[in-house]
């Protein structure tokens, strides 16, 4: 009996140690392949959530499927979209041209047209849209206001003196110069562990230190957008999910409710820089809204000047190729959107692990690509994805002429 009892106790101890290890390392486990294909489509089973409700009527996206025989040149050879999906772990791929679905595929194991995907930092671009709406309604007075006007608990922190515009441009000068998920004690990893492990986001954000002067250098920061989300909640008196429901999701004719996952610690809060989950088609509707200057189905939803601002506005340190070590050379940045320059000036929302909402208004093309990369960031996969998305827009515009 003693041996049996000893074995049971040992087994319980091992199981307990395993559970403790899993709790401490849950972020790493959840984002590794192939587990991430499941976690990126089932965040509502892993974290607390708050729904973003759709309205009564669905905005139609007529289906006009046709062969999308697109190739793109990458690393010295022409590649097909099938190769793109394999090489960059695509889970969904939806292409609109002229407001119609011309291509739709779901290569992911758990993917489908009714599946809500974890959008990661594409959420930042949605937060920007909500800020634009709040400005048009007067809830926020001006982008030059200091964030402490809405978040007084940040007085005395590194964010004291930072404006809303600095946050929109990722130029607060607060935090690490490069957001690095591979460094265990980096600011972004401490932030993520606090969000998923029951820690305090306020403590993490308040502890961030200044690295550069505000408004002078691009430095990609999820913390910036978290503060921006708190500004939005403070100014409107609503949670992100509630405000997104009332001012955005219920008005775009979404097919499905979306949701934000929330922090484990009370008071629970959405991650304004990374916790929105939605279907690929509904994200395509958001892209169509931006492509059409903030109007959809005959109603103004996002101010036109806010959409124009999101395509780039000539700020030197935010121009394509000028972002420095915190951004890839083919990108510029404006208003929580990545700009791509060139004659047509397309722009895109981007999320880690390969999430894209690519908008080319001049070509009348919107493409949603969700993915399950094995790592958060990957310069090669990103360059290949953007090259392919450009090629899709070029091809469809060429066929339209």
NUDRENNU-634051 format. One record per residue (C-alpha): residue in one letter; x, y, z. Coordinates in pm, whole numbers, padded with zeros to 5 digits, always signed. Example, Ala and Ser with C-alpha at 12.3 -4.5 7.8 and 13.67 -1.06 7.14 Angstrom:
BEGIN
A+01230-00450+00780;S+01367-00106+00714;
end
This chain:
BEGIN
X+00000+00000+00000;X+00282+00234+00085;X+00434+00183-00262;X+00097+00247-00422;X+00041+00555-00210;X+00394+00675-00280;X+00342+00625-00651;X+00013+00815-00636;X+00175+01102-00449;X+00466+01110-00693;X+00227+01109-00985;X+00024+01390-00830;X+00341+01589-00770;X+00454+01540-01129;X+00109+01635-01259;X+00109+01941-01036;X+00452+02045-01156;X+00339+01992-01514;X+00031+02204-01460;X+00242+02477-01300;X+00485+02470-01593;X+00198+02485-01842;X+00048+02785-01660;X+00380+02971-01667;X+00445+02887-02032;X+00091+02896-02171;X+00168+03178-02417;X+00452+02977-02573;X+00245+02658-02596;X-00060+02832-02741;X+00138+02994-03022;X+00347+02698-03137;X+00261+02495-03444;X+00052+02292-03485;X-00128+02385-03162;X-00171+02745-03276;X-00405+02646-03560;X-00649+02542-03288;X-00582+02821-03039;X-00609+03094-03304;X-00965+02977-03380;X-01076+02894-03024;X-00964+03186-02807;X-01316+03203-02660;X-01253+02864-02497;X-00925+02979-02344;X-00988+03332-02218;X-01276+03544-02085;X-01450+03733-02368;X-01688+04017-02445;X-01900+04000-02760;X-01905+04258-03037;X-02258+04216-03168;X-02367+04236-03529;X-02672+04431-03644;X-02994+04299-03792;X-02911+04314-04163;X-02619+04150-04341;X-02434+04359-04597;X-02413+04134-04902;X-02084+04027-05050;X-02194+03872-05379;X-01992+03566-05476;X-01838+03584-05823;X-01570+03314-05796;X-01330+03286-06084;X-00984+03140-06130;X-00726+03352-05953;X-00425+03246-06155;X-00180+03479-05989;X+00191+03426-05957;X+00438+03641-05769;X+00812+03666-05787;X+00995+03585-05467;X+01350+03471-05398;X+01432+03439-05766;X+01135+03236-05885;X+00767+03266-05968;X+00535+03114-05711;X+00163+03035-05703;X-00096+03119-05439;X-00100+02750-05344;X+00269+02781-05265;X+00201+03098-05066;X-00052+02917-04850;X+00184+02628-04781;X+00493+02840-04726;X+00321+03096-04501;X+00076+02868-04315;X-00239+03038-04448;X-00559+02948-04263;X-00804+03171-04455;X-00782+03377-04772;X-01068+03600-04890;X-01037+03839-05184;X-01290+04110-05274;X-01288+04294-05604;X-01552+04558-05663;X-01719+04449-05339;X-01762+04092-05463;X-01594+03777-05335;X-01382+03660-05626;X-01181+03410-05425;X-01233+03238-05090;X-01042+02949-04941;X-00980+02810-04595;X-00663+02600-04589;X-00648+02587-04207;X-00740+02269-04021;X-01008+02440-03812;X-01096+02720-04056;X-01424+02802-04227;X-01644+03091-04332;X-01813+03102-03989;X-01494+03064-03786;X-01369+03361-03586;X-00994+03403-03616;X-00760+03567-03365;X-00660+03889-03543;X-00373+03989-03313;X-00244+04336-03409;X-00497+04385-03685;X-00696+04488-03377;X-00482+04803-03361;X-00622+04925-03693;X-00976+04865-03568;X-00895+05064-03254;X-00785+05347-03482;X-01116+05335-03668;X-01297+05365-03334;X-01080+05660-03234;X-01173+05833-03560;X-01540+05778-03485;X-01500+05907-03127;X-01332+06221-03260;X-01616+06282-03506;X-01866+06253-03220;X-01671+06485-02992;X-01602+06223-02725;X-01233+06291-02791;X-01158+06656-02860;X-00832+06646-03056;X-00543+06411-03131;X-00301+06663-02981;X-00448+06613-02633;X-00224+06439-02377;X-00327+06085-02288;X-00324+06184-01921;X-00632+06396-01989;X-00819+06066-02010;X-00593+05834-01807;X-00489+06043-01506;X-00329+05743-01338;X-00050+05773-01598;X+00055+06113-01460;X+00417+06077-01351;X+00476+05774-01576;X+00675+05771-01900;X+00344+05838-02079;X+00310+06178-01910;X+00337+06430-02197;X+00255+06175-02469;X-00035+06275-02696;X-00304+06068-02864;X-00133+06136-03198;X+00196+05998-03065;X+00014+05674-02979;X-00154+05659-03320;X+00186+05694-03487;X+00370+05447-03259;X+00595+05738-03164;X+00539+05768-02790;X+00907+05698-02719;X+00803+05470-02432;X+00919+05111-02392;X+01160+04888-02580;X+01291+05019-02912;X+01202+04683-03071;X+00906+04472-02957;X+01079+04135-02925;X+00889+03819-02834;X+01211+03615-02827;X+01345+03800-02520;X+01186+03638-02215;X+01170+03952-01997;X+01090+04200-02274;X+00812+04451-02212;X+00579+04279-02458;X+00630+03940-02293;X+00566+04085-01948;X+00253+04248-02090;X+00133+03921-02249;X+00198+03720-01932;X+00007+03975-01725;X-00288+03959-01966;X-00313+03580-01979;X-00175+03490-01636;X-00371+03716-01403;X-00125+04001-01366;X-00187+04376-01378;X-00163+04553-01713;X-00165+04887-01530;X+00150+04788-01343;X+00327+04674-01660;X+00232+04988-01854;X+00319+05220-01563;X+00660+05055-01530;X+00759+05118-01892;X+01053+05354-01932;X+01119+05626-02185;X+01360+05532-02466;X+01334+05831-02704;X+01170+06171-02723;X+00800+06152-02807;X+00710+06223-03169;X+01058+06171-03313;X+01100+05800-03386;X+00882+05507-03486;X+00893+05230-03228;X+00631+04959-03267;X+00451+04912-02936;X+00143+04718-02837;X+00158+04911-02510;X+00089+05233-02704;X-00233+05088-02840;X-00336+04952-02502;X-00319+05305-02366;X-00511+05427-02671;X-00783+05171-02597;X-00805+05299-02239;X-00832+05656-02374;X-01123+05540-02590;X-01297+05367-02300;X-01247+05665-02069;X-01369+05920-02323;X-01679+05726-02434;X-01774+05563-02105;X-01802+05227-02281;X-01588+04916-02307;X-01410+04860-02637;X-01650+04578-02723;X-01961+04785-02646;X-01838+05087-02840;X-01732+04867-03133;X-02077+04708-03131;X-02266+05037-03132;X-02050+05241-03367;X-01896+04985-03602;X-01991+04617-03604;X-02368+04668-03597;X-02338+04911-03890;X-02118+04721-04137;X-02367+04442-04195;X-02152+04176-04031;X-02262+03815-04068;X-02137+03708-03726;X-02069+03853-03385;X-01704+03919-03316;X-01544+03922-02971;X-01251+04054-02774;X-01081+03821-02532;X-01021+03985-02196;X-00755+03976-01927;X-00797+03715-01656;X-00751+03969-01377;X-01044+04184-01268;X-01139+04441-01372;X-01114+04256-01701;X-01014+04459-02004;X-00983+04398-02377;X-00644+04423-02543;X-00691+04721-02776;X-00377+04619-02959;X-00447+04252-03011;X-00753+04061-02885;X-01024+04099-03153;X-01155+03775-03306;X-01374+03781-03617;X-01453+03591-03936;X-01248+03656-04247;X-01555+03775-04437;X-01645+04029-04171;X-01290+04159-04165;X-01322+04193-04543;X-01627+04413-04480;X-01412+04636-04259;X-01158+04653-04540;X-01430+04744-04786;X-01542+05022-04551;X-01189+05164-04552;X-01153+05114-04926;X-01468+05319-04982;X-01352+05611-04773;X-01544+05524-04455;X-01885+05477-04617;X-02074+05152-04658;X-02427+05074-04766;X-02505+05445-04805;X-02403+05546-04453;X-02102+05732-04321;X-01934+05522-04049;X-01571+05641-04032;X-01479+06002-04121;X-01335+06028-04472;X-01042+06238-04353;X-00959+05966-04099;X-00939+05705-04374;X-00720+05937-04583;X-00491+05988-04285;X-00453+05610-04256;X-00297+05587-04603;X-00002+05806-04501;X+00041+06179-04452;X+00404+06260-04520;X+00557+06248-04172;X+00930+06189-04243;X+01003+05927-03976;X+00687+05735-04076;X+00750+05718-04450;X+00806+05388-04632;X+01158+05269-04558;X+01213+05517-04271;X+01078+05317-03977;X+01414+05190-03859;X+01476+04865-03670;X+01117+04844-03546;X+00966+04812-03896;X+01042+04630-04220;X+01180+04834-04516;X+00870+04792-04736;X+00645+04958-04479;X+00559+05306-04363;X+00310+05376-04086;X+00018+05606-04016;X-00279+05599-03782;X-00225+05235-03677;X-00207+05116-04039;X+00100+05003-04233;X+00142+05205-04552;X+00300+05074-04870;X+00352+05384-05083;X+00370+05370-05461;X+00127+05514-05710;X-00184+05345-05566;X-00084+05384-05199;X-00236+05063-05062;X-00231+05011-04687;X-00271+04712-04460;X-00346+04600-04108;X-00094+04342-03989;X-00094+04098-03698;X+00175+03869-03565;X+00179+03509-03688;X+00071+03631-04033;X-00261+03820-04021;X-00336+04075-04295;X-00618+04306-04405;X-00482+04448-04731;X-00670+04746-04878;X-00604+04889-05225;X-00880+05146-05290;X-00752+05241-05637;X-00763+04879-05752;X-01090+04825-05556;X-00934+04518-05395;X-00951+04398-05035;X-00775+04081-04922;X-00789+03907-04585;X-00521+03652-04503;X-00505+03479-04168;X-00218+03248-04084;X-00057+03037-03815;X+00313+03108-03846;X+00537+02913-03608;X+00686+03241-03479;X+00535+03579-03396;X+00750+03769-03644;X+00914+03645-03962;X+01069+03896-04205;X+01079+03646-04491;X+00719+03526-04455;X+00603+03886-04421;X+00790+03998-04734;X+00651+03704-04928;X+00296+03768-04808;X+00305+04137-04900;X+00456+04054-05240;X+00174+03808-05306;X-00099+04046-05186;X+00036+04318-05414;X+00037+04071-05703;X-00328+03979-05639;X-00431+04347-05648;X-00221+04412-05961;X-00375+04113-06135;X-00734+04209-06053;X-00683+04573-06149;X-00524+04466-06476;X-00815+04238-06559;X-01061+04516-06482;X-00916+04752-06739;
end
